[in-house]
């Protein structure tokens, strides 16, 4: 009989944690039918002439050809996130929501695993702390589960960004050597794939890569250059898409606010970025306690993450309007840097067991709460639709269960637009 080593046992426990969290997210995702923008993405996006975009409700997405034709119109008339919304339309169309529930749980487990690798966490206690922090500390976590469009635009893109950073770190530490053309083309393709997803994540990251090339151009090898060039090409395909340029021009033309109001509006970016403010506070404390050299070491080792955070804040500040989910890339990197800061400077090292027990207890209490209240919310959602089916009730009558504030970031209530779209779908299918 084969005896497992301590390392193998530790790996199995960590994998069990990742699988458990993946199942939790798959379960939360399964509670809801297609919601919000998903209700439009079921249909083929059509060019109606005169820069007008229309989701033709007479034509559902039933094949790859439908999705490709739809996304061609989307790219030229709406925005440049061609790859992301192609995936969304495939799952809202012929793949179906059931398949998405499973895949989304797998992606979440991969996201957590990538974050563990990025922080070089190998212990069970460190894994519990990191997974717990990502579950408890990240904002607007409903974007992971309540809708296909939200999850693909944020969770899936965040996962790609994490693995891009992992690949970049790995290849940047390798000595220059012979690299096959196939390997270089695959890295170029991975960089392009990553860059062509979401400008809110990848434009700030590409800015960080520009600074990295300027500062460390002597260290660059072929694999890292392929990753960087691929990222830049992908980002350019999104940022300079015809629809993106047109929408940016229209937004600039519509802005006519006083400079005081403009400054107040931009100050809200920091209000939304609470984890970033916490990171700044911890950096200042470390500066006074540990000294300037300590901070310089952290910033040098994680320059790409810090520049991406600053670029992300500037990007959101330039937008005419924004919501909390738009600063999600900033908040994610801030949480990861906070964990790295606490781990590196012995705060967690001396208190790891106590912190691990505390976070484990919080997770044991909080995760079932989120699942339970999400289930109740889904039931109320179903009753809302049943009211329409039975009584043709054209006004939304959503009877919300009482939900504690600790669960709010993990759920999202239906709105009037969503209700009317679902009623329309029901009428079309009768």
ChimeraX attribute file (.defattr): number of C-alpha atoms within 10 A of each C-alpha:
attribute: neighborCount
match mode: 1-to-1
recipient: residues
	/A:1	3
	/A:2	4
	/A:3	7
	/A:4	9
	/A:5	9
	/A:6	9
	/A:7	10
	/A:8	11
	/A:9	13
	/A:10	15
	/A:11	15
	/A:12	13
	/A:13	14
	/A:14	21
	/A:15	16
	/A:16	12
	/A:17	19
	/A:18	23
	/A:19	19
	/A:20	14
	/A:21	20
	/A:22	23
	/A:23	19
	/A:24	19
	/A:25	22
	/A:26	24
	/A:27	19
	/A:28	24
	/A:29	25
	/A:30	23
	/A:31	18
	/A:32	20
	/A:33	19
	/A:34	21
	/A:35	21
	/A:36	20
	/A:37	17
	/A:38	21
	/A:39	24
	/A:40	20
	/A:41	28
	/A:42	25
	/A:43	23
	/A:44	26
	/A:45	28
	/A:46	19
	/A:47	18
	/A:48	12
	/A:49	9
	/A:50	7
	/A:51	12
	/A:52	11
	/A:53	16
	/A:54	16
	/A:55	19
	/A:56	17
	/A:57	17
	/A:58	8
	/A:59	13
	/A:60	20
	/A:61	24
	/A:62	17
	/A:63	13
	/A:64	15
	/A:65	10
	/A:66	19
	/A:67	25
	/A:68	19
	/A:69	15
	/A:70	24
	/A:71	26
	/A:72	16
	/A:73	22
	/A:74	24
	/A:75	20
	/A:76	19
	/A:77	24
	/A:78	21
	/A:79	21
	/A:80	28
	/A:81	23
	/A:82	24
	/A:83	17
	/A:84	20
	/A:85	23
	/A:86	20
	/A:87	18
	/A:88	25
	/A:89	32
	/A:90	22
	/A:91	23
	/A:92	30
	/A:93	23
	/A:94	17
	/A:95	17
	/A:96	14
	/A:97	21
	/A:98	14
	/A:99	13
	/A:100	22
	/A:101	22
	/A:102	17
	/A:103	14
	/A:104	25
	/A:105	26
	/A:106	18
	/A:107	21
	/A:108	26
	/A:109	25
	/A:110	20
	/A:111	23
	/A:112	23
	/A:113	22
	/A:114	20
	/A:115	21
	/A:116	19
	/A:117	14
	/A:118	17
	/A:119	17
	/A:120	12
	/A:121	18
	/A:122	14
	/A:123	15
	/A:124	18
	/A:125	19
	/A:126	23
	/A:127	24
	/A:128	21
	/A:129	23
	/A:130	23
	/A:131	23
	/A:132	18
	/A:133	16
	/A:134	18
	/A:135	17
	/A:136	17
	/A:137	15
	/A:138	16
	/A:139	22
	/A:140	16
	/A:141	23
	/A:142	19
	/A:143	22
	/A:144	26
	/A:145	27
	/A:146	24
	/A:147	25
	/A:148	29
	/A:149	25
	/A:150	20
	/A:151	23
	/A:152	24
	/A:153	21
	/A:154	23
	/A:155	20
	/A:156	19
	/A:157	23
	/A:158	24
	/A:159	21
	/A:160	23
	/A:161	22
	/A:162	20
	/A:163	21
	/A:164	22
	/A:165	16
	/A:166	17
	/A:167	18
	/A:168	19
	/A:169	13
	/A:170	12
	/A:171	17
	/A:172	17
	/A:173	12
	/A:174	13
	/A:175	10
	/A:176	13
	/A:177	9
	/A:178	7
	/A:179	11
	/A:180	9
	/A:181	9
	/A:182	9
	/A:183	12
	/A:184	17
	/A:185	15
	/A:186	15
	/A:187	25
	/A:188	23
	/A:189	19
	/A:190	22
	/A:191	28
	/A:192	23
	/A:193	19
	/A:194	27
	/A:195	32
	/A:196	27
	/A:197	28
	/A:198	23
	/A:199	21
	/A:200	21
	/A:201	28
	/A:202	28
	/A:203	24
	/A:204	25
	/A:205	28
	/A:206	25
	/A:207	17
	/A:208	21
	/A:209	21
	/A:210	15
	/A:211	14
	/A:212	17
	/A:213	15
	/A:214	10
	/A:215	10
	/A:216	9
	/A:217	12
	/A:218	8
	/A:219	14
	/A:220	17
	/A:221	17
	/A:222	16
	/A:223	24
	/A:224	24
	/A:225	20
	/A:226	22
	/A:227	27
	/A:228	26
	/A:229	19
	/A:230	24
	/A:231	28
	/A:232	23
	/A:233	20
	/A:234	26
	/A:235	29
	/A:236	19
	/A:237	21
	/A:238	25
	/A:239	21
	/A:240	13
	/A:241	19
	/A:242	16
	/A:243	20
	/A:244	20
	/A:245	17
	/A:246	16
	/A:247	14
	/A:248	13
	/A:249	11
	/A:250	11
	/A:251	13
	/A:252	12
	/A:253	9
	/A:254	9
	/A:255	10
	/A:256	8
	/A:257	10
	/A:258	8
	/A:259	9
	/A:260	9
	/A:261	10
	/A:262	14
	/A:263	12
	/A:264	10
	/A:265	15
	/A:266	20
	/A:267	12
	/A:268	14
	/A:269	19
	/A:270	14
	/A:271	12
	/A:272	19
	/A:273	20
	/A:274	16
	/A:275	24
	/A:276	24
	/A:277	15
	/A:278	14
	/A:279	20
	/A:280	14
	/A:281	12
	/A:282	14
	/A:283	19
	/A:284	15
	/A:285	12
	/A:286	17
	/A:287	15
	/A:288	10
	/A:289	10
	/A:290	13
	/A:291	12
	/A:292	12
	/A:293	10
	/A:294	15
	/A:295	17
	/A:296	13
	/A:297	11
	/A:298	16
	/A:299	16
	/A:300	10
	/A:301	11
	/A:302	13
	/A:303	17
	/A:304	20
	/A:305	20
	/A:306	20
	/A:307	20
	/A:308	23
	/A:309	24
	/A:310	16
	/A:311	22
	/A:312	25
	/A:313	23
	/A:314	14
	/A:315	17
	/A:316	18
	/A:317	20
	/A:318	11
	/A:319	13
	/A:320	14
	/A:321	11
	/A:322	16
	/A:323	11
	/A:324	14
	/A:325	18
	/A:326	22
	/A:327	25
	/A:328	25
	/A:329	22
	/A:330	26
	/A:331	26
	/A:332	19
	/A:333	21
	/A:334	24
	/A:335	20
	/A:336	20
	/A:337	21
	/A:338	19
	/A:339	19
	/A:340	19
	/A:341	19
	/A:342	14
	/A:343	17
	/A:344	13
	/A:345	13
	/A:346	11
	/A:347	11
	/A:348	19
	/A:349	13
	/A:350	11
	/A:351	10
	/A:352	16
	/A:353	14
	/A:354	12
	/A:355	17
	/A:356	20
	/A:357	14
	/A:358	13
	/A:359	20
	/A:360	17
	/A:361	12
	/A:362	13
	/A:363	18
	/A:364	10
	/A:365	11
	/A:366	16
	/A:367	15
	/A:368	12
	/A:369	16
	/A:370	21
	/A:371	18
	/A:372	14
	/A:373	19
	/A:374	25
	/A:375	17
	/A:376	17
	/A:377	24
	/A:378	20
	/A:379	16
	/A:380	17
	/A:381	21
	/A:382	14
	/A:383	15
	/A:384	20
	/A:385	21
	/A:386	13
	/A:387	16
	/A:388	19
	/A:389	13
	/A:390	8
	/A:391	9
	/A:392	11
	/A:393	14
	/A:394	11
	/A:395	12
	/A:396	17
	/A:397	16
	/A:398	19
	/A:399	12
	/A:400	15
	/A:401	12
	/A:402	9
	/A:403	15
	/A:404	10
	/A:405	8
	/A:406	11
	/A:407	18
	/A:408	17
	/A:409	16
	/A:410	21
	/A:411	21
	/A:412	16
	/A:413	12
	/A:414	16
	/A:415	12
	/A:416	11
	/A:417	12
	/A:418	19
	/A:419	21
	/A:420	16
	/A:421	16
	/A:422	18
	/A:423	16
	/A:424	13
	/A:425	12
	/A:426	13
	/A:427	10
	/A:428	10
	/A:429	6
	/A:430	5
